[in-house]
Amino acid sequence: MVKRILKWIGAIIAVLAIALGVFLINLICFRPWSLSLFYEKVFAEVVFDHPELLSRWA
């Protein structure tokens, strides 16, 4: 019984990990699925290139 439950939980975790991997690979390497994801990707790239923008006064 416990072994069967652990097998189901492991399968669910594996499916979720694969789905997350597909989502992240599509977001990073290819065209994102939505425009808001594209803007978030571009914002993250700019922030990682110029982190002083986060601490600058507006």
Order of alpha helices (4+ residues) and beta strands (2+ residues): alpha-alpha-alpha
